[in-house]
Amino acid sequence: MLKNKILLGVFFAVLITVACQVPAWVNTVENIAETGVTIAAELVAVADPSIAPLVTEADNLLNALIATLNTYKASPNATNLQSVQSAVDAVQANEAKLEAAVNATPSQDATINAILALLAQVTAQIIADVPVTTTSAKLKATAPGLKADDFKAKFNAIVANDHRFHPIR
């Protein structure tokens, strides 16, 4: 009888541990968002003042997303997952603004435009990686499955010969 209770206790302990584990996408999205924050900081330092507020907004939204991801990691429940989704929705709204900025500012130098486009890719990847938790009609973005290291490498390639920027490690 005691043996059965011990086995049942171990079973429930394993079940609770597995059920409360944070999904892998959380760390992936967090790493991508942190890379996006670094890219935004590099861009804001040299960007045309007309787009600096937009990049700062992207930076703030990515930081807010990181905060909600940390809350979700501490307590992976439906409410916190909904908070993550809301933060992603805000990032998605900013993605459209970033893409519009790239298209509307062809007079800016190619490096700035390439970094803006990369920042838009960062947000698209985040949107693609976070599972949809609502039944809204929002279409999930498609992204090529890039990771934080891919974005770092792309950024470093873009700025390789531009002394205004620092490579991301």
N, C-alpha and C positions, 0 to 999 in steps of 0.2 A: 504494500500500500504506500509506504513512504517513497519507494522507488518510483512509483507512478506519479506521485505528487512532484517529485524532483524533476522527472522528465517533462511533466506538464509545465512546470515553472520555467525550465530551460526553453521549451518550445515557445512559450509566450514572450520570454525575454528576447529571443531571436526574432520573432514576429514583430515586436515593437521596434527593435533596432532597424530591421529592414524597412518597415513602414515609415519610419521617421527620417530615413536617410534623405539627404538633399540630392536631387537629380543632378546628373552630370552637366546638363545644359546651364545650370546656375553658375558654376565656376567658369565655363566657357564664355558666357555672356559677360560676367564680371571682368574677366581678363580683357575681352574686346572693349568693353566700356572704359576700362582704365587706360588702354592704349588710345582710345578716342579722346580721352581727357588730355593726354600728353600731346597728341596731334593738335588739338584745339589750342592748347597753351602755346605751342610753337607758332601756330598760325596767327593768333591774336597779337603776338609780339611784333609781327611785321606786316600785318594785313592793312589794307586801305581802311581808313577810319569809317568808311561807309558800310563795310561788312563786319567790322569788329563786334558790334552789338549782336549780330546774328551768330557769330562764332562763340561769343561769350554765352549766349543763350544755349547753344549746343553743349558747351562745357558744363553749364549749370544743370541741364537736363540729364547729362550722363552721370554727373555726380549724384543727383537725386536717384537715378536708377541704381547706382552702386549702393546707396544707403538702403533702398528697399530690398535689394538682393541680400544684403547683410542681415536685414530683419528677417527675411524669408529663411535664410540659412540657419538663423538662431531658432526659428520656430516655423517649420515648413507646414503651414496650414492653408486652407482655402482662402481665408481673409488676406493673408500676407501675399499669396500668389496673385490675388486680385489687385493688390497694391502694386506689385511688380508689373502687371498688365497695364495698369493706369499710367505708370511711369514710362512704359514702352510706347503707349499711345501718344504721350507728349513728345517722346523722341521722334516718333513717326511723323507727327505734325511738323516738327522742325526739319526733318529730312526733305520734305517738299520745298521748304524755304531755302535750304542749302542748294538743292538742285536748281532752283530758280535763280539763285545768286550766281551760280556757275554760268548759266545760260544768259543772264542779263548783263554780265560784266566782262564781255570779251576783250575790253581794252586793258584789263589787268594782265600782269605777266603770267606766262604759262605755268610757272611753278605754283603760284597762288591758286590758279584755277585747278590744277591737278590735285593740290592738297584739299581744296574744297570738295572736289569730286570724291577723293578718298574718304573724307569725313562722311559724306553722304553714303558711301559704301559701308562704312563702319555701322552707321545707323540701320541700313538695310539688312546687314547681317544679324544685328541684334534682334530686329523685328522678326526675321526668319527663324531665329533660334529659340525664341520664347514661345512656349505653347499658348495657343489662344484659349482663354478661359471664359470667354463670353460667347453668346450666340449672335453677336452683332453681325451685320453684313460686311464688316471690314474684311477685305481680302488680305491674306497673308502675303507678305513680300517674298519674292524668290531671291535667293542669294546663292553664290557659288560654294558655300560651306567653308569660308575662310576662317582662320583662327587669329588670335592676337599676334602671333609671330609673323603671319603672312602680312598683316597690316603694317607691322613695324618694318618688314623688309621692303614693302612697297613705298612707304614713306621715305625710308633711307635711300632708295633708288631715285625717287623724285628729287630729293634735296642734295644728292651726292655732290654736285658742283656749285651749290649755292651757299655761300658763306653766311647768309642771314640765319640759317637754320642749323640746329644741332641734331646729329643722328640719334635715334631712339635705340636704346639697348634692351 
